[in-house]
Amino acid sequence: MSVVIKLGDRWAMKEKEIIAFQAQIKELGEEKQILQENYNNLTRENDMLKNDFNELQGKYAKLEKDYVELKKHNSTLQNDHSIAQDDLSQQKAENEELRARLTETKRNLSESHKDEKELNGLVKRLREELREIEKVHKAEEKRVEELRHQLLSTKHELEIEKKAKEQKDRHLAVMLHEKEKLWRQVEHLNGKKALPQRLSLIHICRCRRYAVCRSRWSPYH
């Protein structure tokens, strides 16, 4: 009886330990779930940080390229500045030379002030001659324009005459052809033989004949 009581007490203690262990397992499961959620959050934050880090790397590379370009631009500006300084020094030298020339020119002008009246007269004569030349030039332009109009009108008249002549030659060729047909019909009715050869249209237009002529031209000229 005492053994059963001892076993019951032990079993009760084991059950209490099992219940406590299960409670600990449940707490550990909840802690594990919380840790898993924290891990997932940390993973997402890590991914976001990686993306931010990649963007920062891209921006840093772009900034490095911009820095290199700025250095190149700065070096170019420095070269341009040195060139501009050289040009400025050259311009200063040229200005000094121009000042010297200006002073010399002023001296020459002061010396040539006496000849100013003669120069004014010469300028006046040159202006008058220039006006005369302009008048002659305008007259020549007007004459050339008139000749151009005459040439265009003459060309138009020649084209009209050429077209009329071509039309007349075509009409004459048609008439001669009809005349030749009529002549053949008459010869056929009269019982005569047909013409031995047919003349070309050029011969017909030149000689105005449809049979062999006594001219120096051959029948097929």
Secondary structure, 3 states (H helix, E strand, C coil): CHHHHHHHHHHHHHHHHHHHHHHHHHHHHHHHHHHHHHHHHHHHHHHHHHHHHHHHHHHHHHHHHHHHHHHHHHHHHHHHHHHHHHHHHHHHHHHHHHHHHHHHHHHHHHHHHHHHHHHHHHHHHHHHHHHHHHHHHHHHHHHHHHHHHHHHHHHHHHHHHHHHHHHHHHHHHHHHHHHHHHHHHHHHHHCCCCCCCCCCHHHHHHHCCCCCCCCCCCCCC
